[in-house]
Amino acid sequence: MEKRQLTRNDLESARAKIFHMILFAMAWVMIGEYGIHFRDYAAAGGIVLVSVILLGLQTIKLYDLESELPAPAGEIVGEAGHRRKRFRLNVTIFIFEGAAIMATWMILLRQGRTDWLVPGFALIAGLHFIPLAMVSHLSSYYLLGVWICLLAVVGYLLPRWGSFPAAGSNALIAYGCAAGAIADAVSVVSGTQKKIS
């Protein structure tokens, strides 16, 4: 997208993506801190919190920049329908992700495999970014999805190989997911700012 084509909808979409990554990072860092029982004195949580605050401030700047863009002259034919379709697909992806997480949780608890919960949830979270990338046309979501899936697999294998305790492996997965989300949000912010300036 060239600078002259940037629209208010583009800024709204960027803010939504950043907000999604903020929530994702916060959830995973809480899982990581819980997994290691705050033995790092919540240092990782503090780093993510500072990152989230900075990203939040960037979304406010994007909101303020929206007023500098010209008002839309009218929607391109079919654009509203296309946005509705993408919204429905996004909602469908999130519904399936939630159902998969719930089913995984119930099955693993029933089987007594609580040590597989975090890797299982991470694998589902990573896989959900693949269809999201297709719907949103964001190549960074492909990278994030692959990164999280790799973390899930490595995090699952390390305790089985005796290389790492399960709690440490879960923390590795969680902090890796949070770091990936923050990196993705930073790329959205920088990409949007390049188009504006």
C-alpha positions as CSV (number, residue, x, y, z in Angstrom):
1,M,0.0,0.0,0.0
2,E,1.4,3.4,-1.0
3,K,1.3,6.4,1.2
4,R,-1.3,8.2,-0.9
5,Q,-3.6,5.2,-0.6
6,L,-3.6,5.2,3.2
7,T,-7.2,5.5,4.5
8,R,-8.9,5.9,7.9
9,N,-9.9,2.2,7.6
10,D,-6.2,1.3,7.3
11,L,-5.4,3.1,10.5
12,E,-8.4,1.5,12.2
13,S,-7.3,-1.9,11.1
14,A,-3.7,-1.3,12.3
15,R,-5.0,-0.3,15.7
16,A,-7.1,-3.4,15.9
17,K,-4.1,-5.6,15.0
18,I,-2.0,-3.9,17.6
19,F,-4.7,-4.3,20.3
20,H,-5.0,-8.0,19.4
21,M,-1.2,-8.4,19.9
22,I,-1.3,-6.5,23.2
23,L,-4.0,-8.9,24.6
24,F,-2.2,-11.9,23.2
25,A,1.1,-10.9,24.8
26,M,-0.4,-10.0,28.1
27,A,-2.2,-13.4,28.3
28,W,0.9,-15.4,27.5
29,V,3.2,-13.5,29.9
30,M,0.7,-14.2,32.7
31,I,0.8,-17.9,31.8
32,G,4.6,-17.8,31.9
33,E,4.8,-16.0,35.2
34,Y,2.3,-18.4,36.7
35,G,4.3,-21.3,35.3
36,I,7.5,-20.3,37.1
37,H,5.6,-19.0,40.2
38,F,7.0,-15.5,39.7
39,R,10.5,-16.7,40.5
40,D,11.8,-13.9,38.1
41,Y,10.0,-11.4,40.4
42,A,7.7,-10.7,37.5
43,A,10.6,-9.1,35.5
44,A,9.3,-10.6,32.2
45,G,5.8,-9.4,33.1
46,G,7.2,-5.9,33.7
47,I,9.0,-5.9,30.4
48,V,5.8,-6.9,28.6
49,L,3.8,-4.3,30.6
50,V,6.2,-1.5,29.5
51,S,6.0,-2.7,25.9
52,V,2.2,-2.9,26.0
53,I,2.0,0.7,27.4
54,L,4.3,2.0,24.7
55,L,2.3,0.1,22.0
56,G,-0.9,1.6,23.5
57,L,0.5,5.1,23.3
58,Q,1.4,4.4,19.6
59,T,-2.3,3.4,18.9
60,I,-3.3,6.8,20.4
61,K,-1.0,8.5,18.0
62,L,-2.5,6.6,15.2
63,Y,-5.9,7.6,16.3
64,D,-4.8,11.2,16.4
65,L,-3.3,10.9,12.9
66,E,-6.6,9.7,11.5
67,S,-8.0,13.2,11.7
68,E,-5.2,14.3,9.3
69,L,-6.4,12.0,6.6
70,P,-9.0,13.2,4.2
71,A,-12.5,12.1,4.9
72,P,-13.6,9.1,2.8
73,A,-15.2,10.3,-0.4
74,G,-17.5,7.3,-0.4
75,E,-16.9,3.6,-0.3
76,I,-15.5,1.8,-3.3
77,V,-18.2,-0.5,-4.8
78,G,-18.1,-3.8,-2.9
79,E,-15.7,-2.6,-0.2
80,A,-18.3,-2.7,2.6
81,G,-19.3,-6.2,1.6
82,H,-15.7,-7.3,1.5
83,R,-15.0,-5.9,5.0
84,R,-18.1,-7.7,6.3
85,K,-17.0,-10.9,4.8
86,R,-13.5,-10.6,6.4
87,F,-15.0,-9.7,9.7
88,R,-17.2,-12.9,9.6
89,L,-14.2,-15.0,8.7
90,N,-12.2,-13.5,11.6
91,V,-15.0,-14.2,14.0
92,T,-15.3,-17.8,12.7
93,I,-11.5,-18.3,13.1
94,F,-11.7,-17.1,16.7
95,I,-14.8,-19.3,17.5
96,F,-12.9,-22.4,16.2
97,E,-9.8,-21.4,18.2
98,G,-11.9,-21.0,21.4
99,A,-13.6,-24.4,20.8
100,A,-10.3,-26.1,20.1
101,I,-8.8,-24.6,23.3
102,M,-11.8,-25.7,25.3
103,A,-11.8,-29.2,23.8
104,T,-8.0,-29.5,24.4
105,W,-8.3,-28.4,28.0
106,M,-11.1,-30.9,28.7
107,I,-9.4,-33.8,27.0
108,L,-6.0,-33.2,28.5
109,L,-7.4,-32.8,32.0
110,R,-9.5,-35.9,31.6
111,Q,-6.3,-37.8,30.5
112,G,-4.3,-36.4,33.4
113,R,-1.9,-34.6,30.9
114,T,-1.8,-31.2,32.5
115,D,1.9,-31.0,31.4
116,W,0.7,-30.8,27.8
117,L,-1.7,-27.9,28.3
118,V,0.6,-25.0,27.6
119,P,2.2,-26.6,24.5
120,G,-1.3,-27.6,23.3
121,F,-2.7,-24.1,23.7
122,A,0.3,-22.6,22.0
123,L,0.0,-25.0,19.0
124,I,-3.7,-24.0,18.6
125,A,-2.8,-20.3,19.0
126,G,-0.1,-20.7,16.4
127,L,-2.3,-22.5,14.0
128,H,-5.0,-19.9,14.2
129,F,-2.7,-17.3,12.8
130,I,-2.4,-19.1,9.5
131,P,-6.0,-18.6,8.4
132,L,-5.9,-15.1,10.0
133,A,-3.0,-14.3,7.7
134,M,-5.0,-15.5,4.7
135,V,-8.0,-13.4,5.7
136,S,-6.1,-10.3,6.7
137,H,-3.4,-10.5,4.0
138,L,-0.7,-10.1,6.7
139,S,2.5,-12.0,6.0
140,S,3.7,-11.2,9.6
141,Y,0.8,-13.5,10.8
142,Y,2.3,-16.4,8.9
143,L,5.6,-15.8,10.6
144,L,4.0,-15.4,14.0
145,G,2.0,-18.6,13.5
146,V,5.1,-20.6,12.5
147,W,7.1,-19.2,15.4
148,I,4.4,-20.1,17.9
149,C,4.0,-23.6,16.5
150,L,7.8,-24.2,16.7
151,L,7.8,-23.0,20.3
152,A,4.9,-25.4,21.1
153,V,6.7,-28.4,19.5
154,V,10.1,-27.5,21.1
155,G,8.4,-26.8,24.4
156,Y,6.7,-30.1,24.3
157,L,9.8,-32.0,23.4
158,L,12.3,-30.5,25.8
159,P,10.9,-32.0,29.0
160,R,10.5,-35.4,27.2
161,W,14.2,-35.4,26.3
162,G,15.0,-34.5,29.9
163,S,16.6,-31.2,28.8
164,F,14.3,-28.9,30.6
165,P,11.7,-29.1,33.4
166,A,8.1,-28.8,32.3
167,A,7.6,-25.4,34.2
168,G,10.7,-24.0,32.4
169,S,9.5,-25.3,29.1
170,N,6.0,-23.7,29.6
171,A,7.6,-20.4,30.5
172,L,9.8,-20.6,27.4
173,I,6.7,-21.2,25.3
174,A,4.7,-18.4,27.0
175,Y,7.5,-15.8,26.9
176,G,8.3,-16.7,23.3
177,C,4.6,-16.2,22.4
178,A,4.5,-12.8,24.2
179,A,7.8,-11.7,22.5
180,G,6.4,-12.8,19.1
181,A,3.2,-10.8,19.6
182,I,5.1,-7.7,20.7
183,A,7.4,-8.0,17.7
184,D,4.4,-8.3,15.4
185,A,2.7,-5.2,16.9
186,V,5.9,-3.2,16.6
187,S,6.1,-4.2,12.9
188,V,2.5,-3.0,12.4
189,V,3.3,0.3,14.1
190,S,6.4,0.9,12.2
191,G,4.8,-0.1,8.9
192,T,1.9,2.2,9.4
193,Q,4.1,5.1,10.5
194,K,6.2,4.7,7.3
195,K,3.1,4.9,5.2
196,I,2.0,8.1,7.0
197,S,5.3,10.0,7.1
